[in-house]
Amino acid sequence: MVLSTMSTYNWLLFLHVTGAFLLAGGVVVAGAFNIAAHRRQRPSEIALLLGLTRFAVIAIGTGSIMTLAFGLWLVSEAPWGYSYGQAWVIAAIVLWALGGAMGGQGGSREKRTQVLAAKLAAEGDQPSAELRARMRDPLTLFLSYGSSIAILAVLALMVWKPGA
């Protein structure tokens, strides 16, 4: 069997798109667990669902690194002359950083909520006003969902490359 040879650009594109799928998939899975947790009352269920997001965070982290590293490398290898000064490249990098920062902060806040939920589950697993308030915290929701929107905007820029 003869393997066809791929150019450096094709390998970079493959790895970049793989990273984008990991990133997008992780964001969707984390969002699904988060939404499911918001629909629960029992602290044990909330703790479980918020705890499961750690698996999505692995995909998000891996995908984030891959999209940035291979995306920047792609810019320099693209046969049709992309440049780091193009508006869509700059916007993608800024949104990538913003999405990561917001997601990190929102994730830290959700981790504290998950710890509270686990504590309440061990103490009788009864619904709690404090836990419900943390689940509805506007800043945490803004950070988490804002991060998702920023990452989706990065993916849109990657696909459509406005002005390129």
N, C-alpha and C positions, 0 to 999 in steps of 0.2 A: 504494500500500500504506500503510495506516494502522498505526502502531505504537501498541500500547496503552500507556497511561501506568502506570508503576509508582510506588508510594509510596517514600518514603525508606527506610522500614522494609524493604520488599521488596528494594530494591537492597542495603542493608546485609546482609540475610540471605543474598542470593545471593553477595556477596563474602566473607562470613564462611564460608559452607559451601564455597566454592571454596578458600579458604585451608585449611580443615579437610581437604579431599581432597588438596591438595598436601602438607600436613604428614603425613597418614597414609600417603599413597603414598610419600613420601620415606623415612619410617621403615621401611616394608616393604621397599623396594628396598635401602636401606642394610643392613638386617638380612639380606636374602638374599645380598648380596655378602659380608658378614661371615661368615655360615654357610658359604658356598661356600669362602671363603679358609681357614677352619678345617679343611676336608676335604682340603686340598692339602698336599703335601710340598715341592714345588719352589718355591724363593724367587721365581722369575719369575712363577709363577702367583699366588702370594700377593700379590706387589707389584701385579700387574695388578688383581686383584679388590679389594684395599684401595684402590687408586688410583681405581677406578671409583666408589667411594662419594662422591667429590667432587661428582658430578652429582646424587646424591640429597641431598647437603647443601644444594645450591641450592634444591631444592624444599622441604626442611625449613625453611630460613631464611625463604624467601618465605612459606610457609604459616604459620609461627610468627608472623611480623609481622602477616599478614592476620587470623589468628584472634584475636589479642589486640586489635589496633586496631579491627577491625569488630565484634568481640564486645563490647568495652566500649561502643562507640557504640550497638550494638543494645540494651544494657541500658537506656540512657537513652531510646531511641526506642520501646521495646516498648509496644504499646497496652494490654497487660494488667498493666503496673506492676511489672516486675522492679526490683530495687534492688541497688546495689553492696554492701549489707550482708547480702544473703541468703547463707546458708552455702554453697550450691552455687557461687555466683559467686566467693566468697572461696577456696573449695577449688580451683576451676578455675584461678584466678590463681596460687595457691601451687604447684599441681602443674605448671602451665605453666613457671613460673620454675625449679622443681626439675628438671624434665625437660630444660630448656634448659641449665642449669648442668651437670648430669650428662653430657648428650650432648656438650657442649663439652669437658669434661675427658676423657671417654672417647675422643672423636675426636682430641684432641691426642696421647693415648697411642697410638692406632692409627696416626696419621700417622708417629710415630717408628718403629713396627713396620714400616710400609710402606717407610720410608727404609732401614731395615736389610735388608729383603727385597730391595729394588732393588740395594743394595750387594752382597749375597751372590749375586744373580743375575748381576751383572757379573763376579764373581770365580769363576765356575764353575758356578753354579746347582745346588749340591748341598744336600741337606737339612742343617739346622743345629739343634743342640740349643738354642742361644741363641734362635733364631727361634721354635722350637717353644715354648720357655718363655714368650716374649713373647706368643705367640698364646693361650696358656692362662693368662695373668696374671689372677688372680682379681679384682683391683681394676678392671682395664680391662673385664673381662666384666661386673662388677657395675655399673659406670658406664654402659656401653653398653646393656645389657639393662634396667637400672633406668630409664634415660631413656625407653626404648620403653614400658615399663609405665606410667610417669607420663603420657606423652602419650596412651596409650590410655585412661587413667582420665579425662583432660581431655575426650576425645571422648565418653566415656560420660556424663560430667556434662552436656556440651552437649546430648546427645540426651534424656536422661531428666530433667534438672533436678529432682532430688529436693527435696521441700519447697516447690517453686514453686507 
